């Protein structure tokens, strides 16, 4: 049986825009983020493939100034929004880890994850 949890409404994320989420607790704690673009929504783990550090330095700010790429604020690496592939920076050729989500009407739904947000 699949576990599904509504993260937020689609209209709660700017177009284009991004928003971070904390899932689980303790050893199961996981930071993820959702990016909304003109062609849809995507979710990734909040972890740069270069060092494993978080991508955002300001909460919910995962996009470049132009809002056309995902940005690692620590190293300046740039990733494509639609597949998380690094196109510039120290992790060139590597990719962000995708997270399974789906749209259910206006809801962004996380699939197969712990059912609790961090407190």
GIPEGI-V15773 format. One record per residue. N is the residue number from 1. SS is DSSP state (H for helix, E for strand, C for the rest). PSI is psi in degrees with one decimal (NA if undefined). D_CENTER is the distance of its C-alpha to the mean C-alpha in whole Angstrom. Layout:
n=N ss=SS psi=PSI d_center=D_CENTER
n=N ss=SS psi=PSI d_center=D_CENTER
This chain:
n=1 ss=C psi=131.8 d_center=24
n=2 ss=C psi=139.8 d_center=21
n=3 ss=C psi=132.4 d_center=19
n=4 ss=E psi=142.7 d_center=17
n=5 ss=E psi=132.5 d_center=16
n=6 ss=E psi=124.0 d_center=15
n=7 ss=E psi=-48.7 d_center=12
n=8 ss=E psi=176.9 d_center=13
n=9 ss=E psi=148.2 d_center=15
n=10 ss=H psi=-41.0 d_center=14
n=11 ss=H psi=0.4 d_center=16
n=12 ss=H psi=-3.8 d_center=15
n=13 ss=C psi=127.9 d_center=12
n=14 ss=C psi=160.8 d_center=14
n=15 ss=C psi=108.2 d_center=15
n=16 ss=C psi=155.7 d_center=13
n=17 ss=E psi=-178.7 d_center=11
n=18 ss=E psi=160.8 d_center=7
n=19 ss=E psi=136.1 d_center=7
n=20 ss=E psi=155.5 d_center=6
n=21 ss=E psi=146.8 d_center=8
n=22 ss=E psi=128.1 d_center=11
n=23 ss=E psi=147.5 d_center=12
n=24 ss=C psi=-169.4 d_center=16
n=25 ss=C psi=160.3 d_center=18
n=26 ss=H psi=-131.7 d_center=20
n=27 ss=H psi=-18.2 d_center=20
n=28 ss=H psi=5.2 d_center=17
n=29 ss=C psi=137.0 d_center=15
n=30 ss=E psi=129.9 d_center=11
n=31 ss=E psi=128.9 d_center=8
n=32 ss=E psi=171.2 d_center=5
n=33 ss=E psi=154.1 d_center=2
n=34 ss=E psi=137.4 d_center=4
n=35 ss=E psi=132.8 d_center=6
n=36 ss=E psi=125.1 d_center=9
n=37 ss=E psi=178.7 d_center=12
n=38 ss=C psi=-29.4 d_center=16
n=39 ss=C psi=-1.1 d_center=15
n=40 ss=E psi=-159.7 d_center=13
n=41 ss=E psi=146.0 d_center=9
n=42 ss=E psi=153.5 d_center=7
n=43 ss=E psi=145.2 d_center=4
n=44 ss=E psi=158.8 d_center=4
n=45 ss=E psi=142.5 d_center=6
n=46 ss=C psi=72.5 d_center=6
n=47 ss=C psi=120.4 d_center=9
n=48 ss=C psi=132.5 d_center=11
n=49 ss=C psi=-12.0 d_center=13
n=50 ss=C psi=-51.8 d_center=16
n=51 ss=C psi=-10.8 d_center=17
n=52 ss=C psi=-1.0 d_center=14
n=53 ss=C psi=163.2 d_center=14
n=54 ss=C psi=149.2 d_center=11
n=55 ss=C psi=-33.9 d_center=9
n=56 ss=C psi=143.0 d_center=10
n=57 ss=C psi=-14.9 d_center=14
n=58 ss=C psi=133.4 d_center=14
n=59 ss=C psi=135.4 d_center=12
n=60 ss=C psi=8.7 d_center=9
n=61 ss=C psi=92.7 d_center=10
n=62 ss=C psi=-3.7 d_center=8
n=63 ss=E psi=154.0 d_center=10
n=64 ss=C psi=167.7 d_center=14
n=65 ss=C psi=-39.9 d_center=17
n=66 ss=C psi=-10.6 d_center=17
n=67 ss=C psi=35.2 d_center=14
n=68 ss=C psi=-10.4 d_center=14
n=69 ss=C psi=157.3 d_center=12
n=70 ss=E psi=137.3 d_center=9
n=71 ss=E psi=133.6 d_center=11
n=72 ss=C psi=111.9 d_center=12
n=73 ss=C psi=-21.4 d_center=14
n=74 ss=C psi=-45.8 d_center=16
n=75 ss=C psi=-6.3 d_center=17
n=76 ss=C psi=10.2 d_center=16
n=77 ss=C psi=145.3 d_center=15
n=78 ss=E psi=137.0 d_center=13
n=79 ss=E psi=144.9 d_center=11
n=80 ss=C psi=141.6 d_center=12
n=81 ss=C psi=-42.0 d_center=9
n=82 ss=C psi=-16.1 d_center=11
n=83 ss=C psi=-0.3 d_center=11
n=84 ss=C psi=11.8 d_center=9
n=85 ss=E psi=131.6 d_center=13
n=86 ss=E psi=124.8 d_center=14
n=87 ss=E psi=-4.9 d_center=17
n=88 ss=E psi=136.6 d_center=18
n=89 ss=C psi=-172.5 d_center=18
n=90 ss=C psi=-12.1 d_center=19
n=91 ss=C psi=27.6 d_center=17
n=92 ss=C psi=128.4 d_center=18
n=93 ss=C psi=-18.1 d_center=18
n=94 ss=C psi=172.9 d_center=16
n=95 ss=E psi=154.4 d_center=12
n=96 ss=C psi=156.7 d_center=9
n=97 ss=C psi=118.7 d_center=9
n=98 ss=E psi=154.2 d_center=8
n=99 ss=C psi=134.5 d_center=8
n=100 ss=C psi=119.2 d_center=10
n=101 ss=E psi=167.2 d_center=10
n=102 ss=E psi=159.5 d_center=13
n=103 ss=E psi=133.7 d_center=15
n=104 ss=E psi=91.4 d_center=18
n=105 ss=C psi=-118.8 d_center=20
n=106 ss=C psi=6.4 d_center=18
n=107 ss=E psi=137.6 d_center=16
n=108 ss=E psi=118.5 d_center=12
n=109 ss=E psi=128.7 d_center=13
n=110 ss=E psi=135.7 d_center=11
n=111 ss=E psi=139.1 d_center=14
n=112 ss=C psi=43.7 d_center=16
n=113 ss=C psi=164.7 d_center=14
n=114 ss=C psi=140.4 d_center=16
n=115 ss=C psi=7.0 d_center=17
n=116 ss=C psi=138.4 d_center=17
n=117 ss=E psi=157.1 d_center=15
n=118 ss=C psi=149.7 d_center=16
n=119 ss=C psi=NA d_center=19
